[in-house]
Amino acid sequence: MPPPPKKAPTKGAKQILVENEATISFYRNMAGASGLFYNSVMFGIYHDEVRSWLMFMNVFVLVIYLGSYQLMRYISRPTYSELGHLIDPGLDLNMEGGMGEHIKDIVILTAIAHITAVMSNYFWLLLFLIPARAFWLIWKNLLAPWFFQEAPEDTEQDEKKRKKIERRMRRHQ
């Protein structure tokens, strides 16, 4: 006989709060390190190769980093009572399949594109994976179920109503 299924362990509010703070600081440091690396190499070694579009891409990536950081801070913002007790730790950024996971993926992909763009400017094209992934998620979770849902099946009550309406129509003819 197989063992009974165990309940998935849940996290406490304080644990979620501590893990969210650690996650935010880790991804902030990742963004900062990749930006520092790119700017040190490009402006230190290849300063004569820097063009205006490269500076635009650098600023664009900075906006992505800042937006992701602010979004992570916003959705994981804890709520405290008047006495200072933790009421709600905010959204768990480390929850599998949650909003935090998608934001972290954006930061990781942006950091990879930022660092690898030192080798070739074609790596900036990796940033097109962000809207492609967003479209895929919208399609999979919202649009496809809506477009391809099956028509509701007739229930007994619907069939009875239909027969009743048919009888009324025959009487009035």
C-alpha positions in Angstrom: 0.0 0.0 0.0 1.5 3.4 -1.0 2.1 5.9 1.7 -0.6 8.6 2.1 0.1 11.8 0.2 1.7 14.4 2.3 0.6 18.0 2.4 3.0 20.4 0.8 4.9 22.3 3.4 3.8 26.0 3.7 6.0 28.9 4.5 5.5 31.2 7.4 5.0 34.9 6.9 8.4 35.8 8.4 10.1 33.2 6.2 8.5 34.7 3.1 9.5 38.2 4.2 13.2 37.2 4.7 13.3 35.2 1.5 11.8 38.1 -0.5 14.4 40.5 0.8 17.2 38.1 0.0 15.7 37.5 -3.5 15.4 41.2 -4.2 18.9 42.0 -3.1 20.3 39.0 -5.2 18.6 40.2 -8.4 19.5 43.8 -7.7 23.2 42.8 -7.3 23.0 40.7 -10.5 21.7 43.6 -12.5 24.3 45.9 -11.0 27.2 43.5 -11.6 26.2 42.9 -15.2 25.8 46.7 -15.8 29.1 47.4 -14.2 30.8 44.7 -16.3 29.3 45.9 -19.5 30.1 49.6 -18.9 33.6 48.9 -17.6 34.5 46.9 -20.7 32.7 49.0 -23.3 33.7 52.4 -21.9 37.1 51.3 -20.7 38.4 49.1 -23.5 36.2 49.8 -26.5 35.4 53.4 -25.8 36.1 54.4 -29.4 33.5 51.8 -30.6 30.6 53.1 -28.5 27.8 54.6 -30.7 24.7 56.3 -29.7 22.5 53.2 -30.3 24.7 51.3 -27.8 24.2 54.0 -25.2 20.4 53.8 -26.0 20.5 50.0 -25.4 22.4 50.5 -22.2 19.8 53.0 -20.9 17.0 50.7 -22.2 18.5 47.8 -20.2 18.8 50.0 -17.2 15.1 50.9 -17.4 14.3 47.1 -17.5 16.4 46.5 -14.4 14.9 49.4 -12.5 11.3 48.5 -13.6 11.8 44.9 -12.5 13.4 45.9 -9.2 10.6 48.3 -8.5 7.9 45.8 -9.4 9.5 43.1 -7.2 9.6 45.7 -4.3 6.0 46.6 -4.9 4.5 43.1 -5.1 6.4 41.9 -2.1 5.7 44.9 0.1 4.7 43.7 3.6 1.8 45.0 5.6 2.2 45.8 9.3 -0.3 46.5 12.0 -0.3 49.7 14.0 1.6 48.0 16.7 4.3 46.9 14.2 3.2 43.3 13.9 3.6 41.6 10.5 0.1 41.1 9.0 0.9 40.2 5.4 4.4 39.5 4.0 3.4 40.4 0.4 3.5 38.1 -2.6 6.0 35.3 -2.4 8.7 36.0 -5.0 10.0 32.4 -4.9 6.6 30.8 -5.5 6.8 28.4 -8.4 4.7 29.7 -11.4 4.1 33.0 -9.7 4.5 36.6 -10.9 7.9 36.9 -9.1 9.2 34.0 -11.2 8.5 35.9 -14.5 10.1 39.1 -13.2 13.2 37.2 -12.2 13.3 35.6 -15.6 13.3 39.0 -17.2 16.2 40.2 -15.0 18.2 37.0 -15.8 17.6 37.3 -19.5 18.4 41.0 -19.5 21.6 40.4 -17.6 22.7 37.6 -20.0 22.0 39.9 -23.0 23.9 42.7 -21.3 27.0 40.7 -20.5 27.1 38.8 -23.8 26.7 42.0 -25.8 30.3 42.7 -25.0 31.3 39.9 -27.4 28.8 40.8 -30.1 26.1 43.4 -30.5 23.8 40.6 -32.0 23.2 39.4 -28.4 21.0 42.5 -27.9 18.5 40.5 -29.9 18.0 38.3 -26.9 15.8 41.0 -25.5 13.1 40.2 -28.1 12.5 37.0 -26.1 10.8 39.1 -23.4 7.8 40.2 -25.5 7.8 36.7 -27.2 7.5 35.1 -23.7 4.8 37.6 -22.6 2.8 36.8 -25.8 3.2 33.1 -25.2 1.9 33.4 -21.6 -1.0 35.6 -22.6 -1.9 33.1 -25.4 -1.6 30.0 -23.2 -3.4 31.4 -20.2 -6.0 33.8 -21.6 -6.5 33.7 -25.3 -6.2 30.0 -26.3 -8.7 28.7 -23.6 -11.1 31.4 -24.6 -10.8 30.7 -28.4 -10.8 26.9 -28.1 -13.2 26.3 -25.3 -15.9 23.7 -26.1 -19.5 24.6 -26.3 -21.4 23.8 -23.1 -23.2 20.5 -23.3 -27.0 20.4 -23.0 -28.1 19.4 -19.6 -31.4 17.7 -18.7 -32.8 21.0 -17.6 -31.8 22.7 -20.9 -33.4 19.9 -22.8 -36.6 20.2 -20.8 -36.8 23.9 -21.5 -36.2 23.4 -25.2 -39.1 20.8 -25.4 -41.4 23.2 -23.4 -40.6 26.0 -25.9 -41.3 23.7 -28.8 -44.7 22.7 -27.3 -45.6 26.3 -26.9 -44.6 27.1 -30.5 -46.8 24.2 -31.8 -49.8 25.5 -29.8 -49.5 29.0 -31.2 -49.3 27.9 -34.9 
